[in-house]
Amino acid sequence: MPKKLIKILAINPGTRYIGIAVFEGPELLDWRVKVFKGKWSKEKLKKILASVRLSIERYEPDALVIKRLHRCRSSANLNLLVTRIKQLARRKGLRAYQYSIKEAETFLIRDYRANKRNLAELLASKYPELMHEFNKEKTNKNSYYLRMFEAVGLGAVCFHKLHNN
């Protein structure tokens, strides 16, 4: 009997943009950036959490991986969001993992000079379905798809680590 492929929901959280990627085994099923406009408020937090909950219900993942925040590039609101996403994962019975983007870059690129642009380029070559977003990102003045690429990277790392254990 073949081994069941693990399904992973990867989230790169933000108070305005959230990158999401879904894997079933090594296959990338879905990827997107979700935008949440307006000032931070309890209502905005509820909207973001409702969106994450819908993704969990839609994809029925076995595990959730979330970006480990860099303490110098975080805020009280972002920390609260991450805490609440982890609480949601626990309530839904999901195993939750966290990796930093630096860990993802090092694991996937294996180069101490790795950066977010190199990570996006590597992921677009590994998953050709991402090439459209990669080409758009190259021309954007402000990074838009980068959050999505980071979520894909987190999901890929999580899959490889879980698969090889």
N, C-alpha and C positions, 0 to 999 in steps of 0.2 A: 504494500500500500504506500503510495507516495506521501512524503511529508507535506503537511499543510504549510502553505506559504504565509509568512507573517505579514500582516497589513500594518503599515506605519503611517500615522498622521504627524507631519512635521510642521512646526509653527515657529516663525520668526516674529515675535510680538513687537508691537509698537503702539503708541497712543494715537497715531493717525493712520498708519499703514501696517497691515499684517501680511507677511508672506506665508503661503500655505503650499504644502506639497503632500501628495499621497502616494505611497508605494505599496505594491503587493509583491512581496519578494523583491527581486532586483528591478522589477518593472515600475516605471513612473506612470501612475494612472491619471493624476490631475496636478495642476500647478496654477497658482493665481496670486494676485495681490488684491486684498480687500481694503477699501478706503473707508475711513470713518471721519467725516468732517465735523467741524465745530470744536469748541473749547472743551477741555476735560471736565467731566461732571459724573455724577453717579449714574445718570441716564446713559451717558456714552459708555461707561464701564459695562453696564447691563447689555447694551447693544453688542459690544465686542464679545462678551461672554456668551450671549445668545447665538452669535455667529459661529463661535467655536463649538458650542453644543450641537448646533445643526450639522456642522462638519462631522462631528463624532457620530451622530445619529445616521447621517447619510452614508458614511464610509465604513462604519463599524470596525474601527481599527483594533488591533491587539495591543498596540503600544503607541504612546505619544512621545515625541521628542520636541523639546523646546530649547530655544537658544539660551545659553547661560549668559546673563548680562555682564558686561564689563562694568565694574563698580564706578569707574570714573565717567562712564557714558550712560548713566542711568538716572532715574528720577524716582521720587516717592510714588508717583502715579504708575510708572512702568513697573516698579517693583511690586506694587499692589496687584497690577494686572497679571503678572507672572504667578504670584502666589495664588490668585483666584483661579487661574487656568489649571495649576497643579491640583488645587482642591477639587475642581470639576473632574479632572482625570481620575482622581481617587474615588470620587463618588460614582463614576461610571465604571469602576473596576479596571481601569487601564494602568498598565505599567508605564511610569513616566521616567524619561531619561533627559539629561541636559548635557549639552556640549557647547563649548564656546566656538565662535567662528574660527578663531585661531587653531583650535583642535581640529576642526573640519578641514581647514586649509592644509595643515600639516599632514593629516591622515590621507587626504585625497591627492595632494600634489607632491608630498614628500620633499619639500624644498623649503629651506628656512626663509627664502625670499618670497614666499607665497603671499598673495594679496587677493582682495575681493574680485578684482578684474580678472586675474588668472583663474580664480575659482569659477567664475561665471563662464569663462572661455572653455575650461576643461569640461564643465557640466554640459555646455551646449554641444561639445564634440561627442561626449558620451551619450547624451540624449538629444538626437538631432531635432526632435520636436520642439526643443527650446531655442533653436537657431533664430526664429523670428523675433523673439523677445530679446535675445542677445544682440542682434543687429540694431534693434530699436534702442536698446540701452546704450550702445556705443555712441549714438547721436544725441542722447538726452543730456541736457546741461545738469539737471538734478537727477540723481539716481532714483529710479522708480522701480524697475524690475529687480534691483539688487536684493531686496528683501525676499523675493520669491526664489532667486538663485540660492541665497543663503539657506532658505528652508529646504530646497532640494538637496543641498550639500549636507545638511543635518540629517535628513532622512536617509541619504546614501550611507553616511557614516554609521548611523544607528543600525541599518540593515546589515552591513558588513560585520559590525561588532556582534550583533545577536546571532547572525548566521554562522559565524566562526567559533562560537562558544559551544 
